[in-house]
Amino acid sequence: MPFTVRIPDDKVDKGLRDKLLAEAPAILAWAVKGAVAYAQSGTLGTAAAVAGATDAYRMESDPLGRFL
């Protein structure tokens, strides 16, 4: 997964840790819900950005395809 965004130093949220700690119960519930969905279906799906990055990587890493 490419990291295409860099947050400028003056835009970094210095209070992010505290905000995440305040939301910890909801974050845990979200993670558990995802784990249950995965256990039931066996898949979580694929984000479009991940699929695109994977396809681009495969194309770049295919010397035979580029040769042909």
CHARMM-style PDB file with segment names, atoms N, HN, CA, C and O in Angstrom:
ATOM      1  N   MET     1       0.837  -1.168   0.000  1.00  0.00      PROA
ATOM      2  CA  MET     1       0.000   0.000   0.000  1.00  0.00      PROA
ATOM      3  C   MET     1       0.884   1.234   0.000  1.00  0.00      PROA
ATOM      4  O   MET     1       1.666   1.428   0.931  1.00  0.00      PROA
ATOM      5  N   PRO     2       0.782   2.047  -0.994  1.00  0.00      PROA
ATOM      6  CA  PRO     2       1.616   3.245  -1.036  1.00  0.00      PROA
ATOM      7  C   PRO     2       1.126   4.307  -0.047  1.00  0.00      PROA
ATOM      8  O   PRO     2      -0.074   4.474   0.168  1.00  0.00      PROA
ATOM      9  N   PHE     3       2.072   5.007   0.536  1.00  0.00      PROA
ATOM     10  HN  PHE     3       3.047   4.871   0.361  1.00  0.00      PROA
ATOM     11  CA  PHE     3       1.752   6.129   1.405  1.00  0.00      PROA
ATOM     12  C   PHE     3       1.957   7.385   0.567  1.00  0.00      PROA
ATOM     13  O   PHE     3       3.090   7.824   0.372  1.00  0.00      PROA
ATOM     14  N   THR     4       0.878   7.957   0.078  1.00  0.00      PROA
ATOM     15  HN  THR     4      -0.042   7.600   0.236  1.00  0.00      PROA
ATOM     16  CA  THR     4       0.968   9.049  -0.874  1.00  0.00      PROA
ATOM     17  C   THR     4       0.757  10.419  -0.240  1.00  0.00      PROA
ATOM     18  O   THR     4       0.827  11.436  -0.929  1.00  0.00      PROA
ATOM     19  N   VAL     5       0.501  10.455   1.058  1.00  0.00      PROA
ATOM     20  HN  VAL     5       0.444   9.629   1.618  1.00  0.00      PROA
ATOM     21  CA  VAL     5       0.247  11.719   1.730  1.00  0.00      PROA
ATOM     22  C   VAL     5       1.259  11.908   2.848  1.00  0.00      PROA
ATOM     23  O   VAL     5       1.512  10.996   3.636  1.00  0.00      PROA
ATOM     24  N   ARG     6       1.832  13.103   2.906  1.00  0.00      PROA
ATOM     25  HN  ARG     6       1.626  13.843   2.266  1.00  0.00      PROA
ATOM     26  CA  ARG     6       2.702  13.458   4.022  1.00  0.00      PROA
ATOM     27  C   ARG     6       2.079  14.647   4.724  1.00  0.00      PROA
ATOM     28  O   ARG     6       1.797  15.673   4.105  1.00  0.00      PROA
ATOM     29  N   ILE     7       1.867  14.500   6.014  1.00  0.00      PROA
ATOM     30  HN  ILE     7       2.096  13.666   6.517  1.00  0.00      PROA
ATOM     31  CA  ILE     7       1.272  15.575   6.799  1.00  0.00      PROA
ATOM     32  C   ILE     7       2.376  16.565   7.172  1.00  0.00      PROA
ATOM     33  O   ILE     7       3.366  16.178   7.792  1.00  0.00      PROA
ATOM     34  N   PRO     8       2.217  17.832   6.801  1.00  0.00      PROA
ATOM     35  CA  PRO     8       3.230  18.831   7.179  1.00  0.00      PROA
ATOM     36  C   PRO     8       3.331  18.944   8.702  1.00  0.00      PROA
ATOM     37  O   PRO     8       2.348  18.733   9.412  1.00  0.00      PROA
ATOM     38  N   ASP     9       4.504  19.271   9.186  1.00  0.00      PROA
ATOM     39  HN  ASP     9       5.302  19.442   8.609  1.00  0.00      PROA
ATOM     40  CA  ASP     9       4.734  19.355  10.628  1.00  0.00      PROA
ATOM     41  C   ASP     9       3.743  20.293  11.317  1.00  0.00      PROA
ATOM     42  O   ASP     9       3.315  20.021  12.439  1.00  0.00      PROA
ATOM     43  N   ASP    10       3.381  21.374  10.668  1.00  0.00      PROA
ATOM     44  HN  ASP    10       3.729  21.595   9.756  1.00  0.00      PROA
ATOM     45  CA  ASP    10       2.466  22.333  11.302  1.00  0.00      PROA
ATOM     46  C   ASP    10       1.013  21.853  11.301  1.00  0.00      PROA
ATOM     47  O   ASP    10       0.156  22.483  11.922  1.00  0.00      PROA
ATOM     48  N   LYS    11       0.728  20.747  10.613  1.00  0.00      PROA
ATOM     49  HN  LYS    11       1.425  20.236  10.109  1.00  0.00      PROA
ATOM     50  CA  LYS    11      -0.623  20.191  10.569  1.00  0.00      PROA
ATOM     51  C   LYS    11      -0.759  18.911  11.398  1.00  0.00      PROA
ATOM     52  O   LYS    11      -1.856  18.361  11.506  1.00  0.00      PROA
ATOM     53  N   VAL    12       0.330  18.437  11.976  1.00  0.00      PROA
ATOM     54  HN  VAL    12       1.221  18.883  11.888  1.00  0.00      PROA
ATOM     55  CA  VAL    12       0.292  17.206  12.764  1.00  0.00      PROA
ATOM     56  C   VAL    12      -0.581  17.427  13.995  1.00  0.00      PROA
ATOM     57  O   VAL    12      -0.435  18.431  14.693  1.00  0.00      PROA
ATOM     58  N   ASP    13      -1.478  16.498  14.259  1.00  0.00      PROA
ATOM     59  HN  ASP    13      -1.597  15.682  13.693  1.00  0.00      PROA
ATOM     60  CA  ASP    13      -2.377  16.580  15.406  1.00  0.00      PROA
ATOM     61  C   ASP    13      -1.642  16.094  16.650  1.00  0.00      PROA
ATOM     62  O   ASP    13      -1.479  14.892  16.860  1.00  0.00      PROA
ATOM     63  N   LYS    14      -1.208  17.029  17.460  1.00  0.00      PROA
ATOM     64  HN  LYS    14      -1.340  18.006  17.290  1.00  0.00      PROA
ATOM     65  CA  LYS    14      -0.442  16.691  18.670  1.00  0.00      PROA
ATOM     66  C   LYS    14      -1.311  15.986  19.710  1.00  0.00      PROA
ATOM     67  O   LYS    14      -0.786  15.326  20.607  1.00  0.00      PROA
ATOM     68  N   GLY    15      -2.619  16.118  19.602  1.00  0.00      PROA
ATOM     69  HN  GLY    15      -3.045  16.654  18.874  1.00  0.00      PROA
ATOM     70  CA  GLY    15      -3.521  15.486  20.563  1.00  0.00      PROA
ATOM     71  C   GLY    15      -4.113  14.181  20.068  1.00  0.00      PROA
ATOM     72  O   GLY    15      -5.048  13.656  20.674  1.00  0.00      PROA
ATOM     73  N   LEU    16      -3.580  13.648  18.970  1.00  0.00      PROA
ATOM     74  HN  LEU    16      -2.821  14.074  18.479  1.00  0.00      PROA
ATOM     75  CA  LEU    16      -4.158  12.432  18.384  1.00  0.00      PROA
ATOM     76  C   LEU    16      -4.136  11.255  19.352  1.00  0.00      PROA
ATOM     77  O   LEU    16      -5.104  10.497  19.426  1.00  0.00      PROA
ATOM     78  N   ARG    17      -3.053  11.097  20.088  1.00  0.00      PROA
ATOM     79  HN  ARG    17      -2.267  11.712  20.028  1.00  0.00      PROA
ATOM     80  CA  ARG    17      -2.963   9.977  21.029  1.00  0.00      PROA
ATOM     81  C   ARG    17      -4.115  10.015  22.031  1.00  0.00      PROA
ATOM     82  O   ARG    17      -4.764   8.999  22.280  1.00  0.00      PROA
ATOM     83  N   ASP    18      -4.362  11.179  22.597  1.00  0.00      PROA
ATOM     84  HN  ASP    18      -3.836  12.004  22.395  1.00  0.00      PROA
ATOM     85  CA  ASP    18      -5.438  11.317  23.580  1.00  0.00      PROA
ATOM     86  C   ASP    18      -6.806  11.093  22.938  1.00  0.00      PROA
ATOM     87  O   ASP    18      -7.687  10.495  23.555  1.00  0.00      PROA
ATOM     88  N   LYS    19      -6.989  11.562  21.717  1.00  0.00      PROA
ATOM     89  HN  LYS    19      -6.273  12.047  21.215  1.00  0.00      PROA
ATOM     90  CA  LYS    19      -8.250  11.351  21.010  1.00  0.00      PROA
ATOM     91  C   LYS    19      -8.492   9.865  20.761  1.00  0.00      PROA
ATOM     92  O   LYS    19      -9.606   9.370  20.933  1.00  0.00      PROA
ATOM     93  N   LEU    20      -7.437   9.159  20.353  1.00  0.00      PROA
ATOM     94  HN  LEU    20      -6.532   9.561  20.213  1.00  0.00      PROA
ATOM     95  CA  LEU    20      -7.571   7.718  20.105  1.00  0.00      PROA
ATOM     96  C   LEU    20      -7.839   6.958  21.398  1.00  0.00      PROA
ATOM     97  O   LEU    20      -8.647   6.029  21.419  1.00  0.00      PROA
ATOM     98  N   LEU    21      -7.165   7.350  22.476  1.00  0.00      PROA
ATOM     99  HN  LEU    21      -6.510   8.105  22.459  1.00  0.00      PROA
ATOM    100  CA  LEU    21      -7.417   6.702  23.770  1.00  0.00      PROA
ATOM    101  C   LEU    21      -8.856   6.915  24.213  1.00  0.00      PROA
ATOM    102  O   LEU    21      -9.468   6.004  24.769  1.00  0.00      PROA
ATOM    103  N   ALA    22      -9.406   8.101  23.979  1.00  0.00      PROA
ATOM    104  HN  ALA    22      -8.909   8.841  23.528  1.00  0.00      PROA
ATOM    105  CA  ALA    22     -10.797   8.377  24.343  1.00  0.00      PROA
ATOM    106  C   ALA    22     -11.767   7.514  23.542  1.00  0.00      PROA
ATOM    107  O   ALA    22     -12.849   7.176  24.023  1.00  0.00      PROA
ATOM    108  N   GLU    23     -11.383   7.164  22.339  1.00  0.00      PROA
ATOM    109  HN  GLU    23     -10.505   7.438  21.948  1.00  0.00      PROA
ATOM    110  CA  GLU    23     -12.229   6.351  21.462  1.00  0.00      PROA
ATOM    111  C   GLU    23     -11.881   4.860  21.515  1.00  0.00      PROA
ATOM    112  O   GLU    23     -12.424   4.073  20.739  1.00  0.00      PROA
ATOM    113  N   ALA    24     -10.996   4.473  22.406  1.00  0.00      PROA
ATOM    114  HN  ALA    24     -10.555   5.112  23.036  1.00  0.00      PROA
ATOM    115  CA  ALA    24     -10.513   3.085  22.456  1.00  0.00      PROA
ATOM    116  C   ALA    24     -11.636   2.048  22.517  1.00  0.00      PROA
ATOM    117  O   ALA    24     -11.565   1.059  21.788  1.00  0.00      PROA
ATOM    118  N   PRO    25     -12.669   2.221  23.347  1.00  0.00      PROA
ATOM    119  CA  PRO    25     -13.743   1.207  23.359  1.00  0.00      PROA
ATOM    120  C   PRO    25     -14.430   1.054  22.001  1.00  0.00      PROA
ATOM    121  O   PRO    25     -14.728  -0.066  21.586  1.00  0.00      PROA
ATOM    122  N   ALA    26     -14.686   2.163  21.306  1.00  0.00      PROA
ATOM    123  HN  ALA    26     -14.445   3.073  21.643  1.00  0.00      PROA
ATOM    124  CA  ALA    26     -15.331   2.090  19.993  1.00  0.00      PROA
ATOM    125  C   ALA    26     -14.395   1.464  18.967  1.00  0.00      PROA
ATOM    126  O   ALA    26     -14.840   0.708  18.103  1.00  0.00      PROA
ATOM    127  N   ILE    27     -13.104   1.772  19.053  1.00  0.00      PROA
ATOM    128  HN  ILE    27     -12.743   2.386  19.754  1.00  0.00      PROA
ATOM    129  CA  ILE    27     -12.128   1.193  18.130  1.00  0.00      PROA
ATOM    130  C   ILE    27     -12.046  -0.312  18.340  1.00  0.00      PROA
ATOM    131  O   ILE    27     -11.991  -1.076  17.376  1.00  0.00      PROA
ATOM    132  N   LEU    28     -12.037  -0.739  19.599  1.00  0.00      PROA
ATOM    133  HN  LEU    28     -12.080  -0.119  20.382  1.00  0.00      PROA
ATOM    134  CA  LEU    28     -12.007  -2.179  19.890  1.00  0.00      PROA
ATOM    135  C   LEU    28     -13.269  -2.856  19.374  1.00  0.00      PROA
ATOM    136  O   LEU    28     -13.192  -3.940  18.796  1.00  0.00      PROA
ATOM    137  N   ALA    29     -14.423  -2.240  19.572  1.00  0.00      PROA
ATOM    138  HN  ALA    29     -14.486  -1.360  20.041  1.00  0.00      PROA
ATOM    139  CA  ALA    29     -15.683  -2.817  19.078  1.00  0.00      PROA
ATOM    140  C   ALA    29     -15.650  -2.953  17.558  1.00  0.00      PROA
ATOM    141  O   ALA    29     -16.098  -3.962  17.015  1.00  0.00      PROA
ATOM    142  N   TRP    30     -15.119  -1.936  16.868  1.00  0.00      PROA
ATOM    143  HN  TRP    30     -14.756  -1.116  17.310  1.00  0.00      PROA
ATOM    144  CA  TRP    30     -14.999  -1.972  15.405  1.00  0.00      PROA
ATOM    145  C   TRP    30     -14.093  -3.131  14.976  1.00  0.00      PROA
ATOM    146  O   TRP    30     -14.400  -3.845  14.021  1.00  0.00      PROA
ATOM    147  N   ALA    31     -12.969  -3.311  15.693  1.00  0.00      PROA
ATOM    148  HN  ALA    31     -12.720  -2.731  16.469  1.00  0.00      PROA
ATOM    149  CA  ALA    31     -12.040  -4.390  15.354  1.00  0.00      PROA
ATOM    150  C   ALA    31     -12.677  -5.763  15.594  1.00  0.00      PROA
ATOM    151  O   ALA    31     -12.511  -6.677  14.785  1.00  0.00      PROA
ATOM    152  N   VAL    32     -13.391  -5.903  16.686  1.00  0.00      PROA
ATOM    153  HN  VAL    32     -13.526  -5.161  17.343  1.00  0.00      PROA
ATOM    154  CA  VAL    32     -14.055  -7.176  16.981  1.00  0.00      PROA
ATOM    155  C   VAL    32     -15.134  -7.465  15.942  1.00  0.00      PROA
ATOM    156  O   VAL    32     -15.273  -8.599  15.484  1.00  0.00      PROA
ATOM    157  N   LYS    33     -15.893  -6.439  15.573  1.00  0.00      PROA
ATOM    158  HN  LYS    33     -15.780  -5.517  15.945  1.00  0.00      PROA
ATOM    159  CA  LYS    33     -16.920  -6.616  14.534  1.00  0.00      PROA
ATOM    160  C   LYS    33     -16.289  -7.085  13.230  1.00  0.00      PROA
ATOM    161  O   LYS    33     -16.832  -7.964  12.560  1.00  0.00      PROA
ATOM    162  N   GLY    34     -15.154  -6.513  12.865  1.00  0.00      PROA
ATOM    163  HN  GLY    34     -14.713  -5.800  13.409  1.00  0.00      PROA
ATOM    164  CA  GLY    34     -14.447  -6.939  11.662  1.00  0.00      PROA
ATOM    165  C   GLY    34     -13.936  -8.361  11.767  1.00  0.00      PROA
ATOM    166  O   GLY    34     -13.980  -9.112  10.793  1.00  0.00      PROA
ATOM    167  N   ALA    35     -13.452  -8.739  12.943  1.00  0.00      PROA
ATOM    168  HN  ALA    35     -13.417  -8.129  13.735  1.00  0.00      PROA
ATOM    169  CA  ALA    35     -12.968 -10.110  13.145  1.00  0.00      PROA
ATOM    170  C   ALA    35     -14.112 -11.108  13.020  1.00  0.00      PROA
ATOM    171  O   ALA    35     -13.944 -12.181  12.441  1.00  0.00      PROA
ATOM    172  N   VAL    36     -15.265 -10.759  13.557  1.00  0.00      PROA
ATOM    173  HN  VAL    36     -15.402  -9.887  14.027  1.00  0.00      PROA
ATOM    174  CA  VAL    36     -16.434 -11.642  13.449  1.00  0.00      PROA
ATOM    175  C   VAL    36     -16.870 -11.766  11.986  1.00  0.00      PROA
ATOM    176  O   VAL    36     -17.173 -12.863  11.518  1.00  0.00      PROA
ATOM    177  N   ALA    37     -16.902 -10.646  11.270  1.00  0.00      PROA
ATOM    178  HN  ALA    37     -16.656  -9.754  11.651  1.00  0.00      PROA
ATOM    179  CA  ALA    37     -17.276 -10.683   9.849  1.00  0.00      PROA
ATOM    180  C   ALA    37     -16.307 -11.541   9.056  1.00  0.00      PROA
ATOM    181  O   ALA    37     -16.715 -12.294   8.171  1.00  0.00      PROA
ATOM    182  N   TYR    38     -15.011 -11.427   9.375  1.00  0.00      PROA
ATOM    183  HN  TYR    38     -14.679 -10.815  10.094  1.00  0.00      PROA
ATOM    184  CA  TYR    38     -14.012 -12.243   8.685  1.00  0.00      PROA
ATOM    185  C   TYR    38     -14.211 -13.723   9.009  1.00  0.00      PROA
ATOM    186  O   TYR    38     -14.139 -14.570   8.118  1.00  0.00      PROA
ATOM    187  N   ALA    39     -14.457 -14.032  10.266  1.00  0.00      PROA
ATOM    188  HN  ALA    39     -14.515 -13.344  10.990  1.00  0.00      PROA
ATOM    189  CA  ALA    39     -14.656 -15.425  10.665  1.00  0.00      PROA
ATOM    190  C   ALA    39     -15.877 -16.023   9.969  1.00  0.00      PROA
ATOM    191  O   ALA    39     -15.875 -17.205   9.626  1.00  0.00      PROA
ATOM    192  N   GLN    40     -16.907 -15.225   9.761  1.00  0.00      PROA
ATOM    193  HN  GLN    40     -16.909 -14.264  10.040  1.00  0.00      PROA
ATOM    194  CA  GLN    40     -18.133 -15.722   9.134  1.00  0.00      PROA
ATOM    195  C   GLN    40     -18.013 -15.837   7.615  1.00  0.00      PROA
ATOM    196  O   GLN    40     -18.522 -16.792   7.027  1.00  0.00      PROA
ATOM    197  N   SER    41     -17.355 -14.890   6.983  1.00  0.00      PROA
ATOM    198  HN  SER    41     -16.942 -14.114   7.460  1.00  0.00      PROA
ATOM    199  CA  SER    41     -17.327 -14.887   5.518  1.00  0.00      PROA
ATOM    200  C   SER    41     -16.003 -15.341   4.923  1.00  0.00      PROA
ATOM    201  O   SER    41     -15.952 -15.754   3.765  1.00  0.00      PROA
ATOM    202  N   GLY    42     -14.926 -15.266   5.710  1.00  0.00      PROA
ATOM    203  HN  GLY    42     -14.967 -14.930   6.651  1.00  0.00      PROA
ATOM    204  CA  GLY    42     -13.618 -15.669   5.212  1.00  0.00      PROA
ATOM    205  C   GLY    42     -12.936 -14.614   4.365  1.00  0.00      PROA
ATOM    206  O   GLY    42     -11.867 -14.861   3.807  1.00  0.00      PROA
ATOM    207  N   THR    43     -13.546 -13.433   4.260  1.00  0.00      PROA
ATOM    208  HN  THR    43     -14.415 -13.232   4.713  1.00  0.00      PROA
ATOM    209  CA  THR    43     -12.936 -12.358   3.479  1.00  0.00      PROA
ATOM    210  C   THR    43     -13.321 -11.009   4.072  1.00  0.00      PROA
ATOM    211  O   THR    43     -14.365 -10.866   4.708  1.00  0.00      PROA
ATOM    212  N   LEU    44     -12.470 -10.041   3.855  1.00  0.00      PROA
ATOM    213  HN  LEU    44     -11.622 -10.157   3.339  1.00  0.00      PROA
ATOM    214  CA  LEU    44     -12.767  -8.681   4.301  1.00  0.00      PROA
ATOM    215  C   LEU    44     -12.979  -7.746   3.124  1.00  0.00      PROA
ATOM    216  O   LEU    44     -13.336  -6.585   3.322  1.00  0.00      PROA
ATOM    217  N   GLY    45     -12.768  -8.219   1.911  1.00  0.00      PROA
ATOM    218  HN  GLY    45     -12.477  -9.163   1.750  1.00  0.00      PROA
ATOM    219  CA  GLY    45     -12.868  -7.360   0.750  1.00  0.00      PROA
ATOM    220  C   GLY    45     -11.538  -6.659   0.497  1.00  0.00      PROA
ATOM    221  O   GLY    45     -10.603  -6.776   1.289  1.00  0.00      PROA
ATOM    222  N   THR    46     -11.467  -5.948  -0.588  1.00  0.00      PROA
ATOM    223  HN  THR    46     -12.227  -5.853  -1.231  1.00  0.00      PROA
ATOM    224  CA  THR    46     -10.240  -5.249  -0.958  1.00  0.00      PROA
ATOM    225  C   THR    46     -10.574  -3.813  -1.313  1.00  0.00      PROA
ATOM    226  O   THR    46     -11.467  -3.554  -2.120  1.00  0.00      PROA
ATOM    227  N   ALA    47      -9.857  -2.886  -0.709  1.00  0.00      PROA
ATOM    228  HN  ALA    47      -9.131  -3.096  -0.054  1.00  0.00      PROA
ATOM    229  CA  ALA    47     -10.038  -1.469  -1.024  1.00  0.00      PROA
ATOM    230  C   ALA    47      -9.534  -1.205  -2.438  1.00  0.00      PROA
ATOM    231  O   ALA    47      -8.571  -1.826  -2.888  1.00  0.00      PROA
ATOM    232  N   ALA    48     -10.186  -0.288  -3.127  1.00  0.00      PROA
ATOM    233  HN  ALA    48     -10.969   0.216  -2.761  1.00  0.00      PROA
ATOM    234  CA  ALA    48      -9.811   0.031  -4.505  1.00  0.00      PROA
ATOM    235  C   ALA    48      -8.364   0.507  -4.590  1.00  0.00      PROA
ATOM    236  O   ALA    48      -7.656   0.160  -5.535  1.00  0.00      PROA
ATOM    237  N   ALA    49      -7.919   1.296  -3.616  1.00  0.00      PROA
ATOM    238  HN  ALA    49      -8.495   1.577  -2.848  1.00  0.00      PROA
ATOM    239  CA  ALA    49      -6.537   1.794  -3.634  1.00  0.00      PROA
ATOM    240  C   ALA    49      -5.544   0.649  -3.507  1.00  0.00      PROA
ATOM    241  O   ALA    49      -4.486   0.671  -4.136  1.00  0.00      PROA
ATOM    242  N   VAL    50      -5.874  -0.344  -2.703  1.00  0.00      PROA
ATOM    243  HN  VAL    50      -6.733  -0.362  -2.192  1.00  0.00      PROA
ATOM    244  CA  VAL    50      -4.985  -1.501  -2.530  1.00  0.00      PROA
ATOM    245  C   VAL    50      -4.957  -2.328  -3.808  1.00  0.00      PROA
ATOM    246  O   VAL    50      -3.891  -2.755  -4.250  1.00  0.00      PROA
ATOM    247  N   ALA    51      -6.121  -2.555  -4.402  1.00  0.00      PROA
ATOM    248  HN  ALA    51      -6.988  -2.209  -4.043  1.00  0.00      PROA
ATOM    249  CA  ALA    51      -6.184  -3.327  -5.648  1.00  0.00      PROA
ATOM    250  C   ALA    51      -5.391  -2.631  -6.752  1.00  0.00      PROA
ATOM    251  O   ALA    51      -4.664  -3.284  -7.501  1.00  0.00      PROA
ATOM    252  N   GLY    52      -5.526  -1.312  -6.854  1.00  0.00      PROA
ATOM    253  HN  GLY    52      -6.116  -0.782  -6.246  1.00  0.00      PROA
ATOM    254  CA  GLY    52      -4.782  -0.566  -7.872  1.00  0.00      PROA
ATOM    255  C   GLY    52      -3.286  -0.628  -7.646  1.00  0.00      PROA
ATOM    256  O   GLY    52      -2.517  -0.809  -8.590  1.00  0.00      PROA
ATOM    257  N   ALA    53      -2.864  -0.478  -6.388  1.00  0.00      PROA
ATOM    258  HN  ALA    53      -3.488  -0.331  -5.621  1.00  0.00      PROA
ATOM    259  CA  ALA    53      -1.435  -0.546  -6.072  1.00  0.00      PROA
ATOM    260  C   ALA    53      -0.883  -1.938  -6.346  1.00  0.00      PROA
ATOM    261  O   ALA    53       0.243  -2.079  -6.823  1.00  0.00      PROA
ATOM    262  N   THR    54      -1.667  -2.962  -6.048  1.00  0.00      PROA
ATOM    263  HN  THR    54      -2.582  -2.848  -5.660  1.00  0.00      PROA
ATOM    264  CA  THR    54      -1.239  -4.342  -6.297  1.00  0.00      PROA
ATOM    265  C   THR    54      -1.083  -4.589  -7.798  1.00  0.00      PROA
ATOM    266  O   THR    54      -0.098  -5.183  -8.236  1.00  0.00      PROA
ATOM    267  N   ASP    55      -2.059  -4.132  -8.580  1.00  0.00      PROA
ATOM    268  HN  ASP    55      -2.860  -3.650  -8.225  1.00  0.00      PROA
ATOM    269  CA  ASP    55      -1.977  -4.301 -10.035  1.00  0.00      PROA
ATOM    270  C   ASP    55      -0.759  -3.576 -10.609  1.00  0.00      PROA
ATOM    271  O   ASP    55      -0.050  -4.118 -11.457  1.00  0.00      PROA
ATOM    272  N   ALA    56      -0.520  -2.349 -10.142  1.00  0.00      PROA
ATOM    273  HN  ALA    56      -1.095  -1.909  -9.453  1.00  0.00      PROA
ATOM    274  CA  ALA    56       0.638  -1.584 -10.616  1.00  0.00      PROA
ATOM    275  C   ALA    56       1.938  -2.299 -10.266  1.00  0.00      PROA
ATOM    276  O   ALA    56       2.857  -2.362 -11.083  1.00  0.00      PROA
ATOM    277  N   TYR    57       2.014  -2.837  -9.052  1.00  0.00      PROA
ATOM    278  HN  TYR    57       1.268  -2.786  -8.388  1.00  0.00      PROA
ATOM    279  CA  TYR    57       3.211  -3.567  -8.621  1.00  0.00      PROA
ATOM    280  C   TYR    57       3.434  -4.799  -9.500  1.00  0.00      PROA
ATOM    281  O   TYR    57       4.561  -5.083  -9.906  1.00  0.00      PROA
ATOM    282  N   ARG    58       2.364  -5.519  -9.785  1.00  0.00      PROA
ATOM    283  HN  ARG    58       1.449  -5.288  -9.455  1.00  0.00      PROA
ATOM    284  CA  ARG    58       2.489  -6.715 -10.633  1.00  0.00      PROA
ATOM    285  C   ARG    58       2.994  -6.349 -12.031  1.00  0.00      PROA
ATOM    286  O   ARG    58       3.833  -7.047 -12.600  1.00  0.00      PROA
ATOM    287  N   MET    59       2.477  -5.257 -12.572  1.00  0.00      PROA
ATOM    288  HN  MET    59       1.795  -4.689 -12.110  1.00  0.00      PROA
ATOM    289  CA  MET    59       2.917  -4.825 -13.908  1.00  0.00      PROA
ATOM    290  C   MET    59       4.392  -4.422 -13.889  1.00  0.00      PROA
ATOM    291  O   MET    59       5.140  -4.771 -14.802  1.00  0.00      PROA
ATOM    292  N   GLU    60       4.813  -3.688 -12.853  1.00  0.00      PROA
ATOM    293  HN  GLU    60       4.205  -3.405 -12.111  1.00  0.00      PROA
ATOM    294  CA  GLU    60       6.203  -3.246 -12.748  1.00  0.00      PROA
ATOM    295  C   GLU    60       7.152  -4.417 -12.497  1.00  0.00      PROA
ATOM    296  O   GLU    60       8.330  -4.358 -12.849  1.00  0.00      PROA
ATOM    297  N   SER    61       6.631  -5.475 -11.886  1.00  0.00      PROA
ATOM    298  HN  SER    61       5.674  -5.523 -11.600  1.00  0.00      PROA
ATOM    299  CA  SER    61       7.471  -6.611 -11.506  1.00  0.00      PROA
ATOM    300  C   SER    61       7.392  -7.755 -12.503  1.00  0.00      PROA
ATOM    301  O   SER    61       7.737  -8.888 -12.169  1.00  0.00      PROA
ATOM    302  N   ASP    62       6.946  -7.479 -13.712  1.00  0.00      PROA
ATOM    303  HN  ASP    62       6.665  -6.558 -13.983  1.00  0.00      PROA
ATOM    304  CA  ASP    62       6.772  -8.516 -14.727  1.00  0.00      PROA
ATOM    305  C   ASP    62       7.718  -8.252 -15.903  1.00  0.00      PROA
ATOM    306  O   ASP    62       7.304  -7.691 -16.917  1.00  0.00      PROA
ATOM    307  N   PRO    63       8.996  -8.659 -15.769  1.00  0.00      PROA
ATOM    308  CA  PRO    63       9.944  -8.379 -16.847  1.00  0.00      PROA
ATOM    309  C   PRO    63       9.565  -9.101 -18.151  1.00  0.00      PROA
ATOM    310  O   PRO    63       9.772  -8.549 -19.232  1.00  0.00      PROA
ATOM    311  N   LEU    64       9.029 -10.293 -18.074  1.00  0.00      PROA
ATOM    312  HN  LEU    64       8.861 -10.741 -17.196  1.00  0.00      PROA
ATOM    313  CA  LEU    64       8.640 -11.015 -19.282  1.00  0.00      PROA
ATOM    314  C   LEU    64       7.507 -10.285 -20.004  1.00  0.00      PROA
ATOM    315  O   LEU    64       7.524 -10.152 -21.227  1.00  0.00      PROA
ATOM    316  N   GLY    65       6.522  -9.813 -19.234  1.00  0.00      PROA
ATOM    317  HN  GLY    65       6.508  -9.920 -18.240  1.00  0.00      PROA
ATOM    318  CA  GLY    65       5.427  -9.078 -19.838  1.00  0.00      PROA
ATOM    319  C   GLY    65       5.924  -7.808 -20.526  1.00  0.00      PROA
ATOM    320  O   GLY    65       5.472  -7.477 -21.622  1.00  0.00      PROA
ATOM    321  N   ARG    66       6.847  -7.100 -19.889  1.00  0.00      PROA
ATOM    322  HN  ARG    66       7.215  -7.368 -18.999  1.00  0.00      PROA
ATOM    323  CA  ARG    66       7.404  -5.888 -20.505  1.00  0.00      PROA
ATOM    324  C   ARG    66       8.184  -6.249 -21.767  1.00  0.00      PROA
ATOM    325  O   ARG    66       8.132  -5.507 -22.748  1.00  0.00      PROA
ATOM    326  N   PHE    67       8.903  -7.369 -21.764  1.00  0.00      PROA
ATOM    327  HN  PHE    67       8.944  -7.972 -20.968  1.00  0.00      PROA
ATOM    328  CA  PHE    67       9.669  -7.801 -22.910  1.00  0.00      PROA
ATOM    329  C   PHE    67       8.764  -8.123 -24.089  1.00  0.00      PROA
ATOM    330  O   PHE    67       9.029  -7.728 -25.224  1.00  0.00      PROA
ATOM    331  N   LEU    68       7.689  -8.851 -23.794  1.00  0.00      PROA
ATOM    332  HN  LEU    68       7.474  -9.172 -22.872  1.00  0.00      PROA
ATOM    333  CA  LEU    68       6.749  -9.237 -24.853  1.00  0.00      PROA
ATOM    334  C   LEU    68       6.015  -8.029 -25.360  1.00  0.00      PROA
ATOM    335  OT1 LEU    68       5.177  -8.146 -26.255  1.00  0.00      PROA
TER     336      LEU     68
END
